[in-house]
Amino acid sequence: MDTHLMIGVAVMFGLIGIAASRDLLRRLREQQPQLVPIKVERPDLQAPRRDR
């Protein structure tokens, strides 16, 4: 094979690999769960303790 042709094929495979990895990374990043703040009520702080 011609050297220039082999270099061109290697560059094309590299570009395809880069595009595929970017797509996979984007998909993985979108699938991560997002944290949602929740309100927690603690009964020991709302009313005074009566057991003493």
N, C-alpha and C positions, 0 to 999 in steps of 0.2 A: 504494500500500500504506500501511497505517497505520504510523506511526512506532514504536509500541510493538511491533507484530508484527515489524518489521524488526530491532529491537533484540533481541527474543527469539530470532529465527532466528540472528542473529550470535552471541549467547551460546551457543546450542546447538552451532553449528559450532565455536566455540572450545573448549567442553568436550569435544566429540568429538575434536578435534585434540590436546588435552592428553592424553586417555586413550590415543590411538593412539601418540603419541610416547613416553609412559611405557612402554607395552608394547614398543615397538621397542627402546628403550634397555635395558630389562631383558633382552630376548633377546640383544642384543649383548654385554651384560656377562656373561651366563652362558656364552657361547660362547668367551670368552677362555681360552686354555690356562693351566693352573696350573703353576707351577714346582715341580719335584720335586728335592730334594737328591740328588746322586749322590756316591758315594765314588770318588775318583780315586787310583789308586796310581801313584806316581812311582818308577820303578826306580832313578834316580840317588840318591834319598834312602834307599833300603832297604839297599843294600849299598855298602861302600866301593869306590871306583874302584881298579882294578888296573893301569891303563895308565901310571902314573907310576913 
